Amino acid sequence: MAEELGGWLAMASDEPLGIMILMDHGFSSVENVLLAIRPEFHRQGIGTMLIQHACAYARSLGKAYLTVKTLGPSRASESYKGTRAFYSAVGFEPLEEIVSIWGPENPCLLMIKAVSR
């Protein structure tokens, strides 16, 4: 998947710290389909930096928004509670929880962020 989509690696001394992969669906947004930071590098600004790059990329394509899908709050999960908190902290707003995407056992929360043209 990464070979076919836009994305970035966060590196330090030739060591990957995190990755972000984006998908342009052809409408007014770019979707963040993967953002993963190695756990030992959480809370060091790497995810925030990657989201900033994603916003700049979306603007360069003339897009108004960046979107992300994550596990919805109706399914209890401490790790995804943290994921949603991260996305909120970097400016994403929850739009809708949808059960038809991944099934009722994995509710999908759609979040959106304006990329500020």
ChimeraX commands (.cxc) that place a marker at each C-alpha (Angstrom):
marker #1 position 0.00,0.00,0.00 radius 0.5
marker #1 position 2.71,2.51,0.92 radius 0.5
marker #1 position 4.30,2.21,-2.51 radius 0.5
marker #1 position 1.08,3.35,-4.22 radius 0.5
marker #1 position 0.09,6.22,-1.88 radius 0.5
marker #1 position 1.72,9.40,-0.60 radius 0.5
marker #1 position 3.53,9.14,2.67 radius 0.5
marker #1 position 6.44,10.05,4.88 radius 0.5
marker #1 position 8.84,8.35,7.24 radius 0.5
marker #1 position 10.06,10.17,10.34 radius 0.5
marker #1 position 13.72,9.24,10.68 radius 0.5
marker #1 position 16.56,9.82,13.14 radius 0.5
marker #1 position 20.06,8.58,12.37 radius 0.5
marker #1 position 18.76,6.24,9.65 radius 0.5
marker #1 position 16.29,4.74,12.13 radius 0.5
marker #1 position 12.54,4.94,11.35 radius 0.5
marker #1 position 10.56,6.49,14.20 radius 0.5
marker #1 position 7.17,6.72,12.53 radius 0.5
marker #1 position 5.24,6.55,9.28 radius 0.5
marker #1 position 2.25,8.29,7.77 radius 0.5
marker #1 position 0.42,7.23,4.61 radius 0.5
marker #1 position -2.16,9.40,2.85 radius 0.5
marker #1 position -4.80,8.72,0.21 radius 0.5
marker #1 position -6.40,11.27,-2.11 radius 0.5
marker #1 position -9.94,10.10,-2.86 radius 0.5
marker #1 position -10.44,12.86,-5.41 radius 0.5
marker #1 position -12.81,15.07,-3.46 radius 0.5
marker #1 position -12.14,17.91,-1.01 radius 0.5
marker #1 position -9.99,15.96,1.45 radius 0.5
marker #1 position -6.95,13.75,1.83 radius 0.5
marker #1 position -7.32,10.77,4.15 radius 0.5
marker #1 position -4.68,9.79,6.67 radius 0.5
marker #1 position -4.92,6.01,6.26 radius 0.5
marker #1 position -1.98,5.20,8.55 radius 0.5
marker #1 position -0.12,7.08,11.25 radius 0.5
marker #1 position 2.13,4.96,13.44 radius 0.5
marker #1 position 4.88,6.09,15.79 radius 0.5
marker #1 position 7.10,3.62,17.61 radius 0.5
marker #1 position 5.83,3.54,21.22 radius 0.5
marker #1 position 9.13,4.60,22.73 radius 0.5
marker #1 position 8.92,7.82,20.67 radius 0.5
marker #1 position 5.35,8.79,21.60 radius 0.5
marker #1 position 4.81,12.29,23.02 radius 0.5
marker #1 position 7.89,13.74,21.33 radius 0.5
marker #1 position 6.12,15.72,18.59 radius 0.5
marker #1 position 6.69,13.23,15.77 radius 0.5
marker #1 position 3.00,12.60,15.09 radius 0.5
marker #1 position 2.28,16.32,15.23 radius 0.5
marker #1 position 5.05,16.98,12.72 radius 0.5
marker #1 position 3.70,14.33,10.37 radius 0.5
marker #1 position 0.18,15.80,10.59 radius 0.5
marker #1 position 1.64,19.23,9.74 radius 0.5
marker #1 position 3.27,17.70,6.65 radius 0.5
marker #1 position -0.05,16.07,5.73 radius 0.5
marker #1 position -1.82,19.43,5.97 radius 0.5
marker #1 position 0.80,21.08,3.75 radius 0.5
marker #1 position 0.48,18.23,1.25 radius 0.5
marker #1 position -3.33,18.53,1.23 radius 0.5
marker #1 position -3.06,22.30,0.66 radius 0.5
marker #1 position -0.64,21.71,-2.21 radius 0.5
marker #1 position -3.33,19.56,-3.84 radius 0.5
marker #1 position -5.96,22.26,-3.31 radius 0.5
marker #1 position -7.76,20.23,-0.64 radius 0.5
marker #1 position -9.60,21.86,2.25 radius 0.5
marker #1 position -9.54,18.97,4.74 radius 0.5
marker #1 position -7.58,16.10,6.19 radius 0.5
marker #1 position -9.63,13.12,7.42 radius 0.5
marker #1 position -8.92,10.05,9.51 radius 0.5
marker #1 position -10.90,6.97,10.50 radius 0.5
marker #1 position -10.27,5.43,13.91 radius 0.5
marker #1 position -12.05,3.17,16.35 radius 0.5
marker #1 position -15.14,4.94,17.71 radius 0.5
marker #1 position -15.75,5.71,21.37 radius 0.5
marker #1 position -18.75,3.37,21.66 radius 0.5
marker #1 position -16.26,0.49,21.87 radius 0.5
marker #1 position -14.15,0.74,25.00 radius 0.5
marker #1 position -10.41,0.79,24.26 radius 0.5
marker #1 position -7.80,2.64,26.28 radius 0.5
marker #1 position -5.30,2.68,23.41 radius 0.5
marker #1 position -7.83,4.12,20.94 radius 0.5
marker #1 position -9.00,6.59,23.58 radius 0.5
marker #1 position -5.42,7.90,23.43 radius 0.5
marker #1 position -5.48,7.85,19.63 radius 0.5
marker #1 position -8.66,9.95,19.57 radius 0.5
marker #1 position -7.14,12.34,22.14 radius 0.5
marker #1 position -4.08,12.80,19.91 radius 0.5
marker #1 position -6.18,13.59,16.86 radius 0.5
marker #1 position -8.29,16.04,18.88 radius 0.5
marker #1 position -5.13,17.72,20.20 radius 0.5
marker #1 position -3.86,18.33,16.66 radius 0.5
marker #1 position -7.14,19.86,15.53 radius 0.5
marker #1 position -9.36,17.03,14.29 radius 0.5
marker #1 position -13.08,17.13,15.08 radius 0.5
marker #1 position -15.25,14.01,15.31 radius 0.5
marker #1 position -17.92,13.95,12.59 radius 0.5
marker #1 position -19.73,10.65,12.84 radius 0.5
marker #1 position -19.45,7.13,14.22 radius 0.5
marker #1 position -20.30,4.63,11.47 radius 0.5
marker #1 position -20.85,0.91,12.03 radius 0.5
marker #1 position -21.27,-0.04,8.37 radius 0.5
marker #1 position -17.57,0.41,7.50 radius 0.5
marker #1 position -15.83,-2.08,9.82 radius 0.5
marker #1 position -18.92,-3.69,11.35 radius 0.5
marker #1 position -20.81,-3.06,14.60 radius 0.5
marker #1 position -18.06,-4.69,16.67 radius 0.5
marker #1 position -15.56,-2.09,15.37 radius 0.5
marker #1 position -17.38,1.25,15.09 radius 0.5
marker #1 position -15.53,3.71,12.85 radius 0.5
marker #1 position -15.18,7.30,14.03 radius 0.5
marker #1 position -14.70,9.70,11.11 radius 0.5
marker #1 position -12.69,12.78,12.11 radius 0.5
marker #1 position -11.87,15.89,10.04 radius 0.5
marker #1 position -9.41,18.78,10.20 radius 0.5
marker #1 position -9.41,21.94,8.11 radius 0.5
marker #1 position -5.97,22.38,6.56 radius 0.5
marker #1 position -6.18,26.21,6.54 radius 0.5
marker #1 position -5.47,27.37,3.03 radius 0.5
marker link #1:1,2 radius 0.2
marker link #1:2,3 radius 0.2
marker link #1:3,4 radius 0.2
marker link #1:4,5 radius 0.2
marker link #1:5,6 radius 0.2
marker link #1:6,7 radius 0.2
marker link #1:7,8 radius 0.2
marker link #1:8,9 radius 0.2
marker link #1:9,10 radius 0.2
marker link #1:10,11 radius 0.2
marker link #1:11,12 radius 0.2
marker link #1:12,13 radius 0.2
marker link #1:13,14 radius 0.2
marker link #1:14,15 radius 0.2
marker link #1:15,16 radius 0.2
marker link #1:16,17 radius 0.2
marker link #1:17,18 radius 0.2
marker link #1:18,19 radius 0.2
marker link #1:19,20 radius 0.2
marker link #1:20,21 radius 0.2
marker link #1:21,22 radius 0.2
marker link #1:22,23 radius 0.2
marker link #1:23,24 radius 0.2
marker link #1:24,25 radius 0.2
marker link #1:25,26 radius 0.2
marker link #1:26,27 radius 0.2
marker link #1:27,28 radius 0.2
marker link #1:28,29 radius 0.2
marker link #1:29,30 radius 0.2
marker link #1:30,31 radius 0.2
marker link #1:31,32 radius 0.2
marker link #1:32,33 radius 0.2
marker link #1:33,34 radius 0.2
marker link #1:34,35 radius 0.2
marker link #1:35,36 radius 0.2
marker link #1:36,37 radius 0.2
marker link #1:37,38 radius 0.2
marker link #1:38,39 radius 0.2
marker link #1:39,40 radius 0.2
marker link #1:40,41 radius 0.2
marker link #1:41,42 radius 0.2
marker link #1:42,43 radius 0.2
marker link #1:43,44 radius 0.2
marker link #1:44,45 radius 0.2
marker link #1:45,46 radius 0.2
marker link #1:46,47 radius 0.2
marker link #1:47,48 radius 0.2
marker link #1:48,49 radius 0.2
marker link #1:49,50 radius 0.2
marker link #1:50,51 radius 0.2
marker link #1:51,52 radius 0.2
marker link #1:52,53 radius 0.2
marker link #1:53,54 radius 0.2
marker link #1:54,55 radius 0.2
marker link #1:55,56 radius 0.2
marker link #1:56,57 radius 0.2
marker link #1:57,58 radius 0.2
marker link #1:58,59 radius 0.2
marker link #1:59,60 radius 0.2
marker link #1:60,61 radius 0.2
marker link #1:61,62 radius 0.2
marker link #1:62,63 radius 0.2
marker link #1:63,64 radius 0.2
marker link #1:64,65 radius 0.2
marker link #1:65,66 radius 0.2
marker link #1:66,67 radius 0.2
marker link #1:67,68 radius 0.2
marker link #1:68,69 radius 0.2
marker link #1:69,70 radius 0.2
marker link #1:70,71 radius 0.2
marker link #1:71,72 radius 0.2
marker link #1:72,73 radius 0.2
marker link #1:73,74 radius 0.2
marker link #1:74,75 radius 0.2
marker link #1:75,76 radius 0.2
marker link #1:76,77 radius 0.2
marker link #1:77,78 radius 0.2
marker link #1:78,79 radius 0.2
marker link #1:79,80 radius 0.2
marker link #1:80,81 radius 0.2
marker link #1:81,82 radius 0.2
marker link #1:82,83 radius 0.2
marker link #1:83,84 radius 0.2
marker link #1:84,85 radius 0.2
marker link #1:85,86 radius 0.2
marker link #1:86,87 radius 0.2
marker link #1:87,88 radius 0.2
marker link #1:88,89 radius 0.2
marker link #1:89,90 radius 0.2
marker link #1:90,91 radius 0.2
marker link #1:91,92 radius 0.2
marker link #1:92,93 radius 0.2
marker link #1:93,94 radius 0.2
marker link #1:94,95 radius 0.2
marker link #1:95,96 radius 0.2
marker link #1:96,97 radius 0.2
marker link #1:97,98 radius 0.2
marker link #1:98,99 radius 0.2
marker link #1:99,100 radius 0.2
marker link #1:100,101 radius 0.2
marker link #1:101,102 radius 0.2
marker link #1:102,103 radius 0.2
marker link #1:103,104 radius 0.2
marker link #1:104,105 radius 0.2
marker link #1:105,106 radius 0.2
marker link #1:106,107 radius 0.2
marker link #1:107,108 radius 0.2
marker link #1:108,109 radius 0.2
marker link #1:109,110 radius 0.2
marker link #1:110,111 radius 0.2
marker link #1:111,112 radius 0.2
marker link #1:112,113 radius 0.2
marker link #1:113,114 radius 0.2
marker link #1:114,115 radius 0.2
marker link #1:115,116 radius 0.2
marker link #1:116,117 radius 0.2
view
